[in-house]
Amino acid sequence: LKNQQLELKELAQYPLLMLEKNTTTREFFDTLIKKNGVQITPEIELDSVDLLIELAKIGLGIAFVIRDYVEKELANEEFFVVRIKEEIPPRGLGILTQNNIPLPLAAKKFIELLETKKNTNSQ
């Protein structure tokens, strides 16, 4: 699969490792396949991205995870990205705060970290 480009429907032929249905990443994937008229049943459903990554490392299937979680493995060529013919829409991240409650220092630092990451990725 490394040098191929697949249609989403072709993923159904392979063991897929997915997060459980109550996660935003899984909802994103389910919406994507439904929009493209594809039905996929995961081989394994877990509630931990770390476990998905470890199971993919030992060859139990293809994991659908956010790229940021596997940058090290991609750089070390432990993993590769399965290229899909259909366009995968970008995902956004939002932060909500209350105007009348001051943010704790840790929350301010976390927001700064996210903004720095966003600015680095957009360059």
TAVEN-V547277 format. One record per helix or strand of 3 or more residues. SS is the DSSP state (hx for helix, st for strand). FROM is the first residue (numbers start at 1). TO is the last residue. If there is no record, write none. Layout:
SS:FROM:TO
SS:FROM:TO
This chain:
hx:8:13
st:16:19
hx:24:35
st:44:46
hx:49:57
hx:67:75
hx:105:121
